[in-house]
Amino acid sequence: CTLKGVFTMNKATEYLKSCGTFFLATDENGQPRVRPFGAVCEFEGKLYIVTNNRKKVYQQMKANGKVEICGMHKGTWIRVEGEVKEDTRREARVAMMDDNKAVLSSMYTVDDNLMTVFYFEHGTTTIYSFTAEPEVIEL
């Protein structure tokens, strides 16, 4: 990853954190499904999200990794589109927990066999506003 790539990935991660709540869209047999998410982290230069492996969203992402995230902050909005892949390594779950303890510690522990993380294998993040050209970040 180039220094610019690291900086822009960090910007995408920080923007999603500033949203507080952002929305993840998945596909279930051709039907879009959207739900709120609130935890994100950067690990090994990739954007990660977390879910419970007993939820429908987990099954949807395993069946079709093409997802989109959308969130708003201070009159601007972000769209992250791409393909996610599950990371089963404990180190990835630890990174997510360490970066989101306040949000996740009441729901998960790293070794509870429920907490599951996915990362964007590839994708595009675009930050939009009504007053400036969109800013595009390749994942």
C-alpha positions in Angstrom: 0.0 0.0 0.0 1.3 3.4 -0.8 1.3 6.2 1.8 -1.5 7.9 -0.1 -3.5 4.6 -0.1 -3.0 4.3 3.7 -4.1 7.9 4.2 -7.2 7.6 2.1 -8.2 4.2 3.7 -7.9 5.9 7.0 -10.1 8.7 5.8 -12.8 6.3 4.8 -12.6 4.5 8.1 -12.7 7.7 10.1 -15.6 9.0 8.1 -17.7 5.9 8.8 -16.8 6.2 12.5 -17.9 9.8 12.5 -21.3 8.7 11.1 -22.0 6.8 14.3 -24.6 4.6 12.5 -24.2 3.7 8.8 -26.3 1.3 6.7 -25.2 -1.9 5.1 -27.1 -3.3 2.1 -26.9 -7.0 1.1 -28.9 -9.2 -1.2 -31.2 -12.1 -0.3 -32.4 -14.0 -3.3 -32.7 -10.8 -5.4 -34.3 -8.8 -2.6 -32.2 -5.9 -1.1 -31.8 -6.0 2.7 -30.6 -2.9 4.6 -29.7 -2.6 8.3 -27.8 -0.2 10.6 -24.3 -1.0 11.6 -22.1 1.0 14.0 -18.6 -0.6 14.1 -15.8 -0.4 11.6 -12.0 -0.7 11.7 -8.9 -0.7 9.6 -6.7 -3.8 9.9 -3.8 -4.7 7.7 -4.8 -1.8 5.3 -8.3 -3.1 4.8 -11.7 -1.8 5.8 -13.5 -4.2 8.2 -17.1 -4.6 9.5 -18.4 -6.9 12.2 -21.5 -9.0 12.7 -22.9 -12.0 14.5 -22.6 -15.2 12.6 -26.1 -16.3 13.6 -27.8 -13.4 11.8 -29.3 -13.4 8.4 -26.8 -10.7 7.3 -24.0 -13.1 7.9 -25.6 -15.7 5.6 -26.3 -13.1 3.0 -22.7 -11.9 2.9 -21.4 -15.5 2.7 -23.8 -16.2 -0.2 -23.1 -13.0 -2.1 -20.2 -10.8 -0.9 -21.4 -7.8 -3.0 -22.5 -5.1 -0.5 -22.9 -1.4 -0.1 -22.5 0.9 2.9 -24.0 4.4 3.1 -23.8 6.9 5.9 -24.1 10.7 6.4 -22.1 13.2 8.5 -22.4 17.0 8.6 -24.1 17.5 5.2 -21.9 15.0 3.3 -22.4 11.3 2.7 -20.3 8.2 1.9 -21.0 5.2 -0.2 -18.8 2.2 0.0 -19.4 -0.4 -2.7 -17.5 -3.6 -3.2 -17.1 -7.2 -2.2 -16.5 -8.5 1.3 -14.8 -11.7 2.5 -14.9 -13.3 5.9 -11.7 -13.2 8.0 -11.7 -16.0 10.5 -8.4 -15.0 12.2 -8.5 -14.1 15.8 -6.1 -11.2 15.2 -8.8 -9.5 13.0 -11.5 -9.9 15.7 -9.1 -8.5 18.3 -8.4 -5.5 16.1 -12.1 -4.9 15.7 -12.8 -5.2 19.4 -9.8 -3.0 20.4 -11.0 -0.3 18.0 -14.7 -0.5 19.0 -14.8 -1.6 22.7 -17.5 0.9 23.7 -19.9 -0.4 21.0 -19.0 -4.1 20.9 -18.0 -5.2 24.4 -21.7 -5.5 25.5 -22.5 -7.7 22.5 -19.4 -9.8 21.9 -16.1 -11.2 23.1 -13.3 -12.1 20.7 -13.7 -15.9 21.4 -17.5 -16.2 21.8 -17.9 -18.0 18.4 -20.4 -15.3 17.5 -18.3 -12.3 16.6 -17.4 -12.4 12.9 -15.5 -9.9 10.8 -15.6 -9.2 7.1 -13.2 -7.1 5.1 -13.6 -5.3 1.8 -11.5 -7.5 -0.6 -11.9 -4.7 -3.2 -14.2 -1.8 -3.7 -14.7 1.9 -4.0 -15.5 4.6 -1.4 -17.0 7.8 -2.6 -17.6 10.8 -0.3 -20.2 13.2 -1.7 -21.4 16.7 -0.9 -23.7 19.3 -2.5 -20.9 21.8 -2.8 -17.8 19.8 -4.0 -16.8 17.2 -6.5 -17.0 13.6 -5.1 -13.9 12.2 -3.5 -13.1 8.7 -4.6 -11.0 6.2 -2.6 -10.1 2.8 -4.0 -10.2 0.1 -1.4 
